[in-house]
Each structure stands twice: as C-alpha cells, then as structure tokens.
Amino acid sequence: MWRNRHVLVTGGASFIGSNLVDNLVQKQAKVVIADDFSSGKWSNLEYKFEKKGRNLWKSTRLSVHKGDLKDRSFTRSVMKDIDVVFHLAASHGGRGYIHTHPVECCTNMALDQIVFEEAYREGVERVCFASSACVYPIYLQEETGSSYLLKEEDADPFVRGKSFADLEYGWAKLMGEMTLRAYYKQNGVKCSSVRIFTCYGPRENETHAIIALIAKAFIRMDPYSIWGTGDQDRNFTYVQDIVDALMLSAERIEDGAAINAGRSDRTTLNRSAEMIFDIVGWKPKAVRHDLSRPQGVASRAADLTLARRRLGWEPKVGFKEGFEKTVEWYFTHKDRAKVKADLEKLLDER
C-alpha cells in the first residue's frame, strides 16, 4: 500500500512520529513531515537534508515543513497532493506536563479540527488519528492491581457514564475522535483513531515514566525517586508495536473506529524500576516514593479483542526486551553530567 504514496505525518519529528516516518520511508512512501519543533527534534530525523526554503528541508523521499498547524494556511499548504494523513501533532507530555499544562492541552481541539477540515477539503483519501488511553473513564482505572482491561466501548461521548476522560488532555483526544468520526458519518472520509497506551522506547524524553526511571538510574540517583507509591501499574508498550498498529489501522479501518494499541498485561512502576536496575547492573541503596508528584490512574491495560480482529495486531516486544533496547539507546545517546544537571526540569517539560 505504501510504495510511492504521499503521506503526511503531523508531529513527524516527535518520538512516535519519527519512528513512524522511518517505517514509512523503508516502505518506499513519499513522506511529508509537518512539525513546529516545540517538542519534536531534528536529532530524531536521521537523514541528510538540504534546505530549500525558510521553513522547508528535503531529503530522499522525505520533506520537512516547519510551522504551526493551528495556522490554517500552513496546514492547507502541507495537505497538497497528500494521500494519507497520520495526525500525531499535539501539545502533550508525560503525567507532569498534562497535570500542569491544561491550557496547552486544550489547544489540541482547535489543532485537530483544522487538520481534519483541511484534509477533507484537499481530498485526502485516509486519515489516521493518534488518540490516547487517556480517553477512558477514570473510574475504571482507580483500583491498584486491577485485572480489568479497557475496551473501546468503555469511552463514548454519546453514552451516559462513558465520557469521563483523564484530565484536559484526555478530553481533547476524545473530542478529536468524535470530530474525525463526524467526517466519516457526514462526508464519508475514510479514517480511524488509534488509542495509544503508555508508549515508550528510543527517542522518548524524560517526561514519560520508563525514560524517567532509566534517566535516574543513568545518573545513579540515590535515594532513587519514584513518583507516587510505585504500585500504580501500566501496560508499557514498545514504540515499534505502536507504529505497526498505526500503519495497520490506516490500511484496514475506514469507518472512523477507535482501536486500542497497547498491552493486555501490566507491570508496576516499582517492578519496572527493578527490571531497569537489573539491566543497568546497578541498584540504589534507597528508594524514595514521592507522593507529592502526579501519579495518574492506579491501573491501566488494554483489551485487544478488536485490535486482533480488525488489524490482526498484538504487541510483539515484551517488557524486558523493550526495556533493554531503550536502556541501550539512552546510555548511548545521553551525557550523564547534562542529564544530572537538567533532570528535574526535564521531568516536567514536553
């Protein structure tokens, strides 16, 4: 499907976006990136570029346009001749960021509307929206050690009791799904939403849990700090598995359905830290649980029934393998002195 197709990736210089771009380029797609580089990084794009204009760079099978997608004229310009849009651009971050930046998270609703509207106006064939597990009702995730798996039907803006998203970021993602599905219902736009669960891996930053835990081990923090009790659990999902789900969703889903992309098993932050200590070959003398910091919901994991049936997808990379790959990347690419000096700031930034 992807060979010589013109594909726009909004937020394509970001953690997940850049990994998606690499996969699309490998499959011979002609890729356009639109990014304002507020959180995306040039270092995530390992290509040789030639500057072709003030905010335009080109490489083989890849071009980068720097600009604000809330600027309708910019969004319209990058939609020209596009076949498929992967919409990943958003104001987002880890638990610390979304807890302290509700205004920025709310701007995602305006951003999403402009992207979807301009995609429709330009006759884009398919749109795939990167949604989030934060759309799910908080009350389903309040019990530590829960065995409940979140099902797509659990989050629905039109059903009483099923719209209770996780902070402003979760509400914006739920509204993005609703808006995109409206374009299918009214205008027949082929589209899908992928509810991404707790993604981690190479190129992620320290605002997210696994990279934060690795960073603290990298600088030999002692006492070693874990936000909350550490008993909160997550279904940490490796980035390549998420990229596979995004691409399959764009290929196979046309009716605006939202699909889970995550693991159905889970591990606590305390166990995750222990795995990282084993991989690194170092362990702190003391672990301190910081109850003053945001810790999110108590328990979160995904039901994959729909993903298996409609995408033929489930995650392939287990916790240990994924943590090992991510530790190797982090230790190879980071400077210990710089991380140590900047870590407290990095934990709350985008």
C-alpha positions, 0 to 999 in steps of 0.5 A, a space after each residue: 500500500 505504501 510504495 510511492 504514496 504521499 503521506 503526511 505525518 503531523 508531529 513527524 519529528 516527535 518520538 512516535 512520529 519519527 519512528 513512524 516516518 522511518 517505517 514509512 520511508 523503508 516502505 518506499 512512501 513519499 513522506 511529508 513531515 509537518 512539525 513546529 519543533 516545540 517538542 519534536 527534534 531534528 536529532 530524531 530525523 536521521 537523514 541528510 537534508 538540504 534546505 530549500 526554503 525558510 521553513 522547508 528541508 528535503 531529503 530522499 523521499 522525505 520533506 520537512 515543513 516547519 510551522 504551526 498547524 493551528 495556522 490554517 494556511 500552513 496546514 492547507 499548504 502541507 495537505 497538497 497532493 497528500 494521500 494519507 494523513 497520520 495526525 500525531 501533532 499535539 501539545 502533550 507530555 508525560 503525567 507532569 506536563 498534562 497535570 500542569 499544562 491544561 491550557 496547552 492541552 486544550 489547544 489540541 481541539 482547535 489543532 485537530 479540527 483544522 487538520 481534519 477540515 483541511 484534509 477533507 477539503 484537499 481530498 485526502 483519501 485516509 486519515 489516521 488519528 493518534 488518540 490516547 488511553 487517556 480517553 477512558 473513564 477514570 473510574 475504571 482505572 482507580 483500583 491498584 492491581 486491577 485485572 480489568 482491561 479497557 475496551 473501546 466501548 468503555 469511552 463514548 461521548 454519546 453514552 451516559 457514564 462513558 465520557 469521563 476522560 483523564 484530565 484536559 488532555 484526555 478530553 481533547 483526544 476524545 473530542 478529536 475522535 468524535 470530530 474525525 468520526 463526524 467526517 466519516 458519518 457526514 462526508 464519508 472520509 475514510 479514517 480511524 483513531 488509534 488509542 495509544 497506551 503508555 508508549 515508550 522506547 528510543 527517542 522518548 524524553 524524560 517526561 514519560 515514566 520508563 525514560 524517567 526511571 532509566 534517566 535516574 538510574 543513568 545518573 545513579 540517583 540515590 535515594 532513587 525517586 519514584 513518583 507516587 507509591 510505585 504500585 500504580 501499574 501500566 501496560 508499557 508498550 514498545 514504540 515499534 508495536 505502536 507504529 505497526 498498529 498505526 500503519 495497520 489501522 490506516 490500511 484496514 479501518 475506514 469507518 472512523 473506529 477507535 482501536 486500542 494499541 497497547 498491552 493486555 498485561 501490566 507491570 508496576 512502576 516499582 517492578 519496572 524500576 527493578 527490571 531497569 536496575 537489573 539491566 543497568 547492573 546497578 541498584 540504589 541503596 534507597 528508594 524514595 516514593 514521592 507522593 507529592 508528584 502526579 501519579 495518574 490512574 492506579 491501573 491501566 491495560 488494554 483489551 485487544 479483542 478488536 485490535 486482533 480482529 480488525 488489524 490482526 495486531 498484538 504487541 510483539 516486544 515484551 517488557 524486558 526486551 523493550 526495556 533493554 533496547 531503550 536502556 541501550 539507546 539512552 546510555 548511548 545517546 545521553 551525557 550523564 553530567 547534562 542529564 544530572 544537571 537538567 533532570 528535574 526540569 526535564 521531568 516536567 517539560 514536553 
